[in-house]
């Protein structure tokens, strides 16, 4: 585990010190992305943090300290030391966050004047470029180490901006997000050093003297990178692009979602502290919060200074970015219709339990949550005997109801509904078909202002008029459809068409037939969708592990990138060559 520096903000960190401290972690991360084995340097358990805890990150905050740090931020102005453009005529402060749990936030963030901020960020690039890939990676890992030490503070920040339950906010918003950031650093470093920094070139000329050149190769960042944050997973979805761009030599301007500013604002503040201490211009990282309804993302996306954009969110705005931000390399994760094909199983109880958890986790507010469950109308074979379509749907509804029957457990799994649009989607779902499982409200004992709802499952007939429009639309939130199809072959055909036309971040399938398994696998290979087969235990279709699993594929309409692979980082920089005669000074 890398440990953060505990020096004050005016204490310099040498490049040698940083690289020596973090090189072992970088090497281990490089090994992990090569082997795809399990590895994480960031503890998942809440009790792993705090002074005096064995193996805890140095200087880490305990649970109580993290809560106190979060509480101290509420109702205050979030100062970012030295960020330019805040006091100009177009700058200022804004507060837009409302906790899904009803907690008063009242935090003001800087809304900078772009004509002042963006040139300052550009001016920071040359020294950062000259630092080279290894120093940049070490600085990034130092940033991650300091974030890790404040995992408990980040957990509350993520919880009260995204609506995630506390444990999920701590794990997904903390260590899992940090893993994804470190994974991006590893890929960025590997791609930059693929070409050597120096090469001696000699071409034989027969009887004449050879031609000798000295060639120098420098990875050069594209320019300012714009991170457009999302509401539901501000750190998990934000850190890959943030650290991939920074590690490849680009300044990063963070434009958070107006309802989820704090987690990324904390990230910006920590990053600026580390950059300053390491002798670099802190303006390599900056924050641009927006006022209510301002839509600053569109303005920023078209600025000529913006050369990279990372975006997670709706298909509509993602498509707009891809079509209009022509000066930038745009990386998008958009909407998709995640599908599960249910053909047969040798662990019926395990399948139902696994699907029930997948549908319930964070109220289905994950880009990887299953939506359409394709079930043959004639039923399926199981270890518990033949099950009709109606029995499968009824048993799944029972499994979800049992899982969430206890309100304490329900709150721990569901979290809170993140916004009014999701709530309206849940309430309108019964109008789409026969309801197999009704959604019910759950009271939260600690946050009476929270909106907590269990999933709704609706039965659909694939051949019925109007069902196709439902099947081919994303219903983000705790809404899923049990779709009756004529056969498994028809299910696979519908799966293919869904992924091709609407995209999917995840595909799941249950079958005991090698032939059916191959049919589904071929469909996912052809349509470029990530597939999980026969999950019945503690791994779920809507969860992915950094350093091993690819999140999205970049090959279907749901996303044009995968988190993370070489393609995610390699287009963020260019290699510039300088050559001269070998005997030149």
C-alpha positions as CSV (number, residue, x, y, z in Angstrom):
1,X,0.0,0.0,0.0
2,X,1.4,3.4,-0.9
3,X,1.4,5.9,1.9
4,X,0.7,9.6,1.6
5,X,3.2,12.2,2.5
6,X,2.4,14.0,5.7
7,X,4.4,17.1,5.0
8,X,2.8,20.5,5.1
9,X,1.7,22.2,1.9
10,X,4.8,24.4,1.7
11,X,7.2,21.4,1.8
12,X,8.7,20.4,-1.5
13,X,8.6,16.7,-2.6
14,X,11.5,15.7,-4.8
15,X,10.9,13.6,-8.0
16,X,13.4,11.0,-6.6
17,X,11.4,10.7,-3.3
18,X,8.1,10.3,-5.1
19,X,9.3,7.8,-7.6
20,X,11.1,5.7,-5.0
21,X,8.0,5.7,-2.8
22,X,5.5,4.8,-5.5
23,X,7.6,2.7,-8.0
24,X,6.8,-0.6,-6.2
25,X,3.1,0.1,-6.4
26,X,3.3,1.1,-10.1
27,X,5.2,-2.1,-10.9
28,X,2.6,-4.2,-9.1
29,X,-0.2,-2.4,-10.9
30,X,1.5,-3.0,-14.3
31,X,1.8,-6.7,-13.4
32,X,-1.9,-6.8,-12.4
33,X,-3.1,-5.4,-15.8
34,X,-0.9,-7.9,-17.5
35,X,-2.1,-11.0,-15.6
36,X,-5.6,-9.8,-14.9
37,X,-5.4,-11.4,-11.5
38,X,-7.1,-10.0,-8.4
39,X,-5.2,-7.2,-6.7
40,X,-6.1,-4.0,-4.8
41,X,-3.9,-1.8,-2.7
42,X,-6.9,0.0,-1.2
43,X,-8.6,-1.6,1.9
44,X,-12.4,-2.1,1.5
45,X,-13.3,-2.5,5.2
46,X,-14.2,0.7,7.1
47,X,-12.2,-0.5,10.1
48,X,-9.0,-0.6,8.0
49,X,-8.6,3.2,8.4
50,X,-7.5,5.4,11.3
51,X,-4.4,6.2,13.3
52,X,-2.9,3.2,14.9
53,X,-4.7,0.7,12.8
54,X,-2.3,-2.0,11.5
55,X,-1.8,-1.7,7.7
56,X,-3.9,1.5,7.5
57,X,-2.7,4.3,5.1
58,X,-0.5,6.7,6.9
59,X,-2.4,9.7,8.3
60,X,-5.8,8.1,7.4
61,X,-9.0,9.3,9.0
62,X,-11.0,7.0,11.2
63,X,-14.7,6.7,10.8
64,X,-15.4,9.5,13.4
65,X,-12.8,11.7,11.9
66,X,-14.2,11.3,8.4
67,X,-17.7,12.1,9.6
68,X,-16.4,15.2,11.4
69,X,-14.4,16.3,8.3
70,X,-17.5,16.0,6.1
71,X,-19.7,17.8,8.6
72,X,-17.2,20.7,8.8
73,X,-17.6,21.2,5.0
74,X,-21.3,21.7,5.1
75,X,-22.7,25.2,5.1
76,X,-19.3,26.7,4.1
77,X,-17.4,28.0,1.1
78,X,-15.2,25.4,-0.5
79,X,-12.0,27.4,-1.1
80,X,-9.5,26.1,-3.7
81,X,-6.3,27.9,-2.9
82,X,-4.8,29.8,-5.8
83,X,-7.3,28.8,-8.5
84,X,-7.5,31.8,-10.8
85,X,-10.6,33.4,-12.3
86,X,-12.9,33.1,-9.3
87,X,-13.0,36.8,-8.4
88,X,-13.3,38.3,-11.9
89,X,-16.5,39.7,-13.5
90,X,-17.6,36.3,-14.8
91,X,-16.4,34.3,-11.8
92,X,-18.1,33.7,-8.5
93,X,-19.5,31.0,-6.3
94,X,-22.4,28.6,-6.6
95,X,-24.2,26.0,-4.4
96,X,-26.4,23.4,-6.2
97,X,-26.2,20.2,-4.2
98,X,-29.2,18.6,-2.5
99,X,-28.6,15.4,-0.6
100,X,-30.9,12.5,-1.7
101,X,-31.1,11.8,2.0
102,X,-32.5,15.2,2.8
103,X,-29.4,16.4,4.6
104,X,-28.6,20.1,4.3
105,X,-25.4,20.6,2.3
106,X,-25.1,24.4,1.6
107,X,-21.6,24.2,0.2
108,X,-20.5,26.9,-2.2
109,X,-17.9,26.1,-5.0
110,X,-15.9,28.3,-7.3
111,X,-17.4,29.1,-10.7
112,X,-14.3,30.5,-12.4
113,X,-13.9,32.9,-15.4
114,X,-12.9,30.6,-18.2
115,X,-10.9,33.2,-20.1
116,X,-8.7,33.6,-17.0
117,X,-8.5,29.9,-15.9
118,X,-7.9,28.1,-19.2
119,X,-4.8,30.1,-20.2
120,X,-3.4,29.5,-16.7
121,X,-3.9,25.8,-17.2
122,X,-2.2,25.8,-20.5
123,X,0.8,27.6,-19.0
124,X,1.3,24.7,-16.6
125,X,1.8,22.1,-19.3
126,X,5.5,22.5,-20.4
127,X,7.0,21.6,-17.0
128,X,4.6,18.8,-16.6
129,X,5.6,17.4,-20.0
130,X,9.3,17.7,-19.1
131,X,8.7,15.7,-15.9
132,X,8.3,12.5,-18.0
133,X,6.0,9.5,-17.6
134,X,7.5,8.0,-14.4
135,X,7.4,11.3,-12.4
136,X,3.9,12.0,-13.6
137,X,2.8,8.5,-12.6
138,X,4.4,8.9,-9.1
139,X,2.6,12.2,-8.6
140,X,-0.7,10.7,-9.6
141,X,-0.1,7.8,-7.2
142,X,0.7,10.2,-4.4
143,X,-2.7,12.0,-5.1
144,X,-4.4,8.6,-4.9
145,X,-2.6,7.7,-1.6
146,X,-3.8,10.9,0.0
147,X,-7.4,10.3,-1.3
148,X,-7.2,6.8,0.2
149,X,-6.3,8.2,3.6
150,X,-9.5,10.2,3.5
151,X,-11.8,7.4,2.4
152,X,-14.2,7.9,5.3
153,X,-14.6,11.6,4.4
154,X,-15.1,10.7,0.7
155,X,-17.7,8.1,1.7
156,X,-20.0,10.7,3.3
157,X,-19.4,13.0,0.3
158,X,-20.4,10.3,-2.2
159,X,-23.3,9.1,-0.1
160,X,-24.9,12.5,0.3
161,X,-24.5,13.5,-3.4
162,X,-25.3,10.2,-5.1
163,X,-27.7,8.6,-2.8
164,X,-25.6,5.4,-2.4
165,X,-25.9,3.7,0.9
166,X,-22.9,4.3,3.2
167,X,-21.1,1.0,2.7
168,X,-21.4,1.2,-1.0
169,X,-20.4,4.9,-1.0
170,X,-17.3,3.9,1.1
171,X,-16.3,1.0,-1.2
172,X,-17.4,2.0,-4.7
173,X,-16.7,5.7,-4.1
174,X,-13.5,5.0,-2.2
175,X,-11.2,2.0,-2.8
176,X,-12.9,0.8,-5.9
177,X,-12.7,4.2,-7.5
178,X,-9.1,4.6,-6.4
179,X,-8.4,1.2,-8.0
180,X,-9.8,2.4,-11.3
181,X,-7.7,5.6,-11.0
182,X,-4.6,3.6,-10.4
183,X,-5.4,1.3,-13.2
184,X,-5.6,4.3,-15.6
185,X,-2.2,5.4,-14.3
186,X,-0.7,2.0,-15.0
187,X,-2.1,1.9,-18.6
188,X,-1.0,5.5,-19.2
189,X,2.6,4.7,-18.1
190,X,2.8,1.5,-20.1
191,X,1.6,3.2,-23.3
192,X,4.0,6.2,-22.9
193,X,7.1,4.1,-22.3
194,X,6.3,1.7,-25.1
195,X,8.5,3.9,-27.3
196,X,12.0,4.5,-25.8
197,X,12.9,8.0,-24.9
198,X,16.2,7.9,-26.9
199,X,17.4,5.8,-29.8
200,X,20.7,5.7,-31.6
201,X,20.0,5.1,-35.3
202,X,22.6,3.9,-37.8
203,X,21.9,3.0,-41.4
204,X,24.8,1.2,-43.3
205,X,25.8,2.8,-46.6
206,X,28.1,0.1,-48.0
207,X,31.6,1.5,-48.6
208,X,30.5,5.0,-47.4
209,X,30.2,5.9,-43.7
210,X,26.9,5.0,-42.1
211,X,24.2,7.5,-41.5
212,X,24.0,8.1,-37.8
213,X,21.2,10.0,-36.0
214,X,20.3,10.5,-32.4
215,X,16.5,10.4,-31.9
216,X,14.6,11.6,-28.9
217,X,10.9,10.7,-28.4
218,X,8.7,12.7,-26.0
219,X,5.1,11.9,-25.1
220,X,3.2,15.1,-25.4
221,X,-0.3,15.7,-24.0
222,X,-3.1,16.9,-26.3
223,X,-4.1,19.9,-24.2
224,X,-6.6,20.6,-21.5
225,X,-8.8,17.6,-20.6
226,X,-12.4,18.3,-19.5
227,X,-14.0,15.8,-17.1
228,X,-17.8,16.1,-17.0
229,X,-18.8,14.3,-13.8
230,X,-21.9,12.2,-13.3
231,X,-24.4,12.2,-10.4
232,X,-24.4,8.6,-9.5
233,X,-20.7,7.6,-9.4
234,X,-18.7,10.8,-9.3
235,X,-15.4,9.2,-8.3
236,X,-15.8,5.7,-9.8
237,X,-16.7,7.0,-13.2
238,X,-14.5,10.2,-12.9
239,X,-11.2,8.9,-11.8
240,X,-10.2,6.8,-14.9
241,X,-10.4,9.9,-17.2
242,X,-9.0,12.2,-14.5
243,X,-5.9,10.2,-13.9
244,X,-5.4,8.9,-17.5
245,X,-5.3,12.5,-18.7
246,X,-3.1,13.8,-15.9
247,X,-0.6,10.9,-16.2
248,X,-0.3,11.5,-20.0
249,X,0.7,15.2,-19.5
250,X,-2.6,17.0,-19.8
251,X,-4.1,19.5,-17.4
252,X,-7.6,18.4,-16.1
253,X,-10.5,20.8,-15.7
254,X,-13.2,19.1,-13.6
255,X,-16.8,20.1,-14.2
256,X,-18.9,18.1,-11.7
257,X,-22.5,17.3,-12.0
258,X,-24.3,20.1,-10.1
259,X,-25.8,17.6,-7.7
260,X,-22.5,15.8,-7.0
261,X,-19.8,18.4,-6.7
262,X,-18.2,17.6,-3.3
263,X,-16.4,14.3,-4.1
264,X,-14.7,15.8,-7.1
265,X,-14.0,19.1,-5.4
266,X,-12.1,17.2,-2.7
267,X,-10.2,15.4,-5.4
268,X,-9.2,18.7,-7.1
269,X,-8.1,20.2,-3.8
270,X,-5.9,17.2,-2.9
271,X,-4.4,17.0,-6.4
272,X,-3.5,20.7,-6.3
273,X,-1.8,20.3,-3.0
274,X,0.3,17.4,-4.2
275,X,1.2,19.1,-7.5
276,X,2.3,22.3,-5.6
277,X,4.4,20.3,-3.1
278,X,6.0,18.4,-6.0
279,X,7.1,21.6,-7.6
280,X,4.5,21.8,-10.3
281,X,1.9,24.4,-11.1
282,X,-1.3,23.6,-9.2
283,X,-3.3,24.8,-12.1
284,X,-2.7,21.5,-13.8
285,X,-6.0,20.6,-12.0
286,X,-8.9,23.0,-11.5
287,X,-12.6,23.0,-10.7
288,X,-15.4,24.6,-12.6
289,X,-18.7,24.4,-10.8
290,X,-21.8,25.7,-12.5
291,X,-24.8,27.7,-11.5
292,X,-28.3,26.1,-11.5
293,X,-29.4,25.5,-15.1
294,X,-26.3,27.1,-16.6
295,X,-25.2,24.2,-18.8
296,X,-21.5,25.2,-18.7
297,X,-20.5,21.8,-20.1
298,X,-21.7,22.7,-23.6
299,X,-19.7,26.0,-23.5
300,X,-16.6,24.3,-22.2
301,X,-16.9,21.4,-24.7
302,X,-16.6,23.7,-27.7
303,X,-13.7,25.8,-26.3
304,X,-10.6,25.4,-28.6
305,X,-8.4,24.9,-25.5
306,X,-10.3,21.7,-24.6
307,X,-8.7,18.8,-26.4
308,X,-10.0,15.8,-24.4
309,X,-13.4,15.2,-22.9
310,X,-14.5,12.4,-20.5
311,X,-18.3,12.1,-20.1
312,X,-20.6,9.7,-18.3
313,X,-24.4,10.3,-18.6
314,X,-27.3,10.4,-21.0
315,X,-27.1,9.2,-24.6
316,X,-28.5,12.5,-25.9
317,X,-25.7,14.7,-24.5
318,X,-23.1,12.1,-25.2
319,X,-24.1,12.0,-28.8
320,X,-24.1,15.8,-28.9
321,X,-20.5,15.8,-27.6
322,X,-19.3,13.3,-30.1
323,X,-21.0,15.2,-33.0
324,X,-20.0,18.8,-32.0
325,X,-16.8,18.8,-29.9
326,X,-14.8,18.2,-33.0
327,X,-11.6,19.7,-31.7
328,X,-11.4,17.2,-28.8
329,X,-11.0,13.5,-28.4
330,X,-14.3,12.5,-26.7
331,X,-14.6,9.5,-24.5
332,X,-18.2,8.7,-23.6
333,X,-20.1,6.2,-21.4
334,X,-23.8,6.6,-22.3
335,X,-27.1,4.7,-21.8
336,X,-27.6,1.0,-22.7
337,X,-30.2,-1.7,-22.2
338,X,-28.6,-4.4,-20.2
339,X,-30.0,-7.9,-20.9
340,X,-30.0,-11.3,-19.2
341,X,-30.9,-14.4,-21.1
342,X,-32.4,-17.2,-18.9
343,X,-32.3,-20.5,-20.7
344,X,-31.6,-23.1,-17.9
345,X,-29.7,-23.4,-14.6
346,X,-28.3,-26.1,-12.3
347,X,-28.6,-23.7,-9.3
348,X,-32.1,-22.3,-9.4
349,X,-32.0,-20.8,-5.9
350,X,-28.5,-19.3,-6.5
351,X,-29.6,-17.8,-9.8
352,X,-32.7,-16.2,-8.2
353,X,-30.6,-14.8,-5.3
354,X,-27.9,-13.5,-7.6
355,X,-30.4,-11.7,-9.9
356,X,-32.4,-10.4,-6.9
357,X,-29.3,-8.7,-5.5
358,X,-28.3,-7.4,-8.9
359,X,-31.7,-5.8,-9.4
360,X,-31.7,-4.3,-5.9
361,X,-28.2,-2.9,-5.5
362,X,-28.3,0.9,-5.3
363,X,-31.9,0.9,-6.4
364,X,-30.8,-0.2,-9.9
365,X,-29.1,3.2,-10.4
366,X,-26.0,1.6,-12.0
367,X,-25.2,1.7,-15.7
368,X,-24.6,-2.1,-15.4
369,X,-27.9,-3.1,-13.7
370,X,-29.9,-5.7,-15.6
371,X,-33.1,-4.4,-17.2
372,X,-34.5,-6.9,-19.6
373,X,-34.7,-10.6,-18.4
374,X,-35.5,-12.7,-21.5
375,X,-37.3,-15.9,-20.5
376,X,-38.7,-18.6,-22.9
377,X,-42.5,-18.6,-22.8
378,X,-42.4,-22.4,-22.5
379,X,-40.3,-22.3,-19.3
380,X,-36.8,-23.4,-18.3
381,X,-35.0,-26.5,-17.0
382,X,-33.6,-26.2,-13.5
383,X,-32.2,-28.4,-10.7
384,X,-35.5,-27.9,-9.0
385,X,-37.4,-29.2,-11.9
386,X,-39.1,-27.6,-14.9
387,X,-40.2,-24.0,-14.3
388,X,-42.8,-22.2,-16.3
389,X,-42.2,-18.5,-17.3
390,X,-44.8,-17.5,-14.7
391,X,-43.1,-19.5,-12.0
392,X,-39.7,-18.1,-12.8
393,X,-41.0,-14.5,-12.6
394,X,-43.0,-15.2,-9.5
395,X,-40.0,-16.9,-7.8
396,X,-37.7,-14.0,-8.7
397,X,-40.2,-11.5,-7.3
398,X,-40.3,-13.6,-4.1
399,X,-36.5,-13.6,-3.9
400,X,-36.4,-9.8,-4.2
401,X,-39.1,-9.4,-1.6
402,X,-37.3,-11.7,0.8
403,X,-34.0,-10.0,0.2
404,X,-35.5,-6.6,1.0
405,X,-38.1,-7.7,3.5
406,X,-36.2,-6.3,6.4
407,X,-36.1,-2.5,6.2
408,X,-32.6,-2.2,7.7
409,X,-31.2,-4.5,5.1
410,X,-33.2,-2.8,2.4
411,X,-31.8,0.6,3.3
412,X,-28.3,-0.8,3.3
413,X,-28.7,-2.3,-0.2
414,X,-31.0,0.3,-1.9
415,X,-29.6,3.6,-0.8
416,X,-31.8,6.6,-1.9
417,X,-33.4,7.5,-5.2
418,X,-31.0,10.0,-6.7
419,X,-33.5,12.4,-8.4
420,X,-37.1,13.0,-9.3
421,X,-36.7,11.5,-12.7
422,X,-35.9,8.1,-11.3
423,X,-38.8,8.3,-8.9
424,X,-41.2,9.1,-11.7
425,X,-39.9,6.2,-13.7
426,X,-40.6,3.8,-10.9
427,X,-44.1,5.2,-10.4
428,X,-45.0,5.0,-14.1
429,X,-43.7,1.5,-14.7
430,X,-47.0,-0.3,-13.7
431,X,-48.6,1.3,-16.8
432,X,-46.3,-0.6,-19.1
433,X,-47.5,-4.2,-18.3
434,X,-48.6,-6.7,-15.7
435,X,-46.8,-6.0,-12.4
436,X,-45.0,-9.1,-11.0
437,X,-43.5,-7.2,-8.1
438,X,-44.7,-3.9,-6.8
439,X,-42.3,-1.2,-5.6
440,X,-42.8,-0.2,-2.0
441,X,-41.4,2.8,-0.1
442,X,-39.0,2.1,2.7
443,X,-38.6,4.5,5.7
444,X,-35.0,5.4,6.5
445,X,-34.5,5.5,10.3
446,X,-31.7,8.1,10.1
447,X,-32.8,10.2,7.2
448,X,-36.6,10.7,7.1
449,X,-36.2,12.9,4.0
450,X,-34.7,10.1,1.9
451,X,-36.8,8.5,-0.9
452,X,-36.1,4.8,-0.8
453,X,-38.0,2.4,-3.1
454,X,-37.7,-1.3,-3.7
455,X,-37.6,-2.5,-7.4
456,X,-40.6,-3.0,-9.6
457,X,-40.7,-6.0,-12.0
458,X,-43.1,-5.8,-15.0
459,X,-44.1,-8.7,-17.2
460,X,-43.9,-8.2,-21.0
461,X,-44.8,-10.3,-24.0
462,X,-42.2,-9.7,-26.7
463,X,-44.7,-10.1,-29.5
464,X,-47.3,-7.8,-28.0
465,X,-47.7,-4.4,-29.7
466,X,-45.9,-1.7,-27.8
467,X,-43.6,-4.1,-25.9
468,X,-40.7,-3.6,-28.4
469,X,-40.6,0.1,-27.7
470,X,-40.3,-0.7,-23.9
471,X,-37.6,-3.3,-24.5
472,X,-35.5,-0.9,-26.5
473,X,-35.7,2.0,-24.1
474,X,-33.5,2.4,-21.0
475,X,-35.4,2.7,-17.7
476,X,-32.6,3.9,-15.4
477,X,-33.4,3.0,-11.8
478,X,-35.1,0.0,-10.0
479,X,-37.3,-1.0,-13.0
480,X,-36.9,-4.3,-14.8
481,X,-38.9,-6.3,-17.3
482,X,-39.5,-10.1,-17.4
483,X,-39.8,-10.5,-21.2
484,X,-41.5,-13.7,-22.5
485,X,-39.9,-14.9,-25.7
486,X,-40.8,-17.8,-28.0
487,X,-37.5,-19.6,-27.4
488,X,-33.9,-19.2,-26.4
489,X,-33.0,-18.7,-30.0
490,X,-35.4,-15.8,-30.1
491,X,-33.9,-14.5,-26.9
492,X,-30.5,-14.5,-28.4
493,X,-31.8,-12.8,-31.5
494,X,-33.4,-10.1,-29.4
495,X,-30.2,-9.8,-27.4
496,X,-28.2,-9.2,-30.6
497,X,-30.5,-6.5,-31.8
498,X,-30.7,-4.8,-28.5
499,X,-26.9,-4.5,-28.2
500,X,-26.5,-3.5,-31.8
501,X,-29.1,-0.8,-31.8
502,X,-29.2,0.4,-28.2
503,X,-26.0,-0.8,-26.6
504,X,-25.3,-2.6,-23.4
505,X,-22.7,-2.2,-20.6
506,X,-23.4,-5.8,-19.4
507,X,-25.0,-9.0,-20.6
508,X,-25.8,-11.9,-18.4
509,X,-26.9,-15.4,-19.2
510,X,-27.9,-18.7,-17.5
511,X,-27.7,-22.0,-19.3
512,X,-26.6,-25.6,-18.8
513,X,-26.2,-26.2,-22.5
514,X,-22.8,-25.8,-24.1
515,X,-24.4,-25.1,-27.4
516,X,-26.6,-22.3,-26.0
517,X,-23.6,-20.9,-24.1
518,X,-21.7,-20.8,-27.4
519,X,-24.6,-19.1,-29.1
520,X,-24.8,-16.4,-26.5
521,X,-21.0,-16.0,-26.4
522,X,-20.9,-15.6,-30.2
523,X,-23.6,-13.0,-30.0
524,X,-21.7,-10.9,-27.5
525,X,-18.4,-11.3,-29.4
526,X,-20.1,-10.2,-32.6
527,X,-21.8,-7.2,-31.0
528,X,-18.9,-6.4,-28.6
529,X,-20.6,-6.7,-25.2
530,X,-19.2,-7.9,-21.9
531,X,-20.8,-11.2,-20.9
532,X,-21.2,-12.9,-17.5
533,X,-22.3,-16.5,-17.5
534,X,-24.1,-18.5,-14.8
535,X,-23.3,-16.2,-11.8
536,X,-24.9,-17.7,-8.7
537,X,-22.6,-16.7,-5.9
538,X,-21.0,-13.5,-4.6
539,X,-20.1,-12.0,-8.0
540,X,-22.8,-10.0,-9.8
541,X,-23.3,-8.9,-13.3
542,X,-23.3,-5.3,-12.4
543,X,-20.0,-5.3,-10.6
544,X,-16.5,-5.1,-12.2
545,X,-13.1,-5.3,-10.6
546,X,-10.3,-2.9,-11.6
547,X,-7.1,-4.4,-13.0
548,X,-9.1,-7.4,-14.3
549,X,-12.5,-6.7,-15.7
550,X,-13.2,-4.3,-18.5
551,X,-16.1,-1.9,-17.8
552,X,-17.9,-1.5,-21.1
553,X,-16.2,-2.5,-24.4
554,X,-16.2,0.6,-26.5
555,X,-17.7,-1.5,-29.3
556,X,-21.4,-0.9,-29.0
557,X,-23.6,2.3,-28.6
558,X,-23.5,2.2,-24.7
559,X,-19.9,3.5,-24.6
560,X,-17.2,4.4,-27.1
561,X,-14.5,3.4,-24.5
562,X,-13.6,0.6,-22.1
563,X,-12.4,1.2,-18.5
564,X,-9.6,0.6,-18.8
565,X,-7.5,-0.5,-21.7
566,X,-4.7,0.8,-23.9
567,X,-7.1,2.6,-26.2
568,X,-8.5,4.6,-23.2
569,X,-5.1,6.3,-22.6
570,X,-3.1,6.1,-25.9
571,X,-5.1,8.9,-27.7
572,X,-4.6,11.3,-24.9
573,X,-1.0,12.0,-26.0
574,X,1.2,12.1,-29.1
575,X,4.8,11.1,-29.4
576,X,6.9,13.9,-30.8
577,X,10.3,13.0,-32.3
578,X,13.4,15.2,-32.4
579,X,16.3,13.9,-34.4
580,X,19.8,15.2,-35.0
581,X,23.1,13.9,-36.2
582,X,24.6,11.6,-33.7
583,X,27.8,13.6,-33.4
584,X,25.9,16.9,-32.7
585,X,26.3,18.4,-29.3
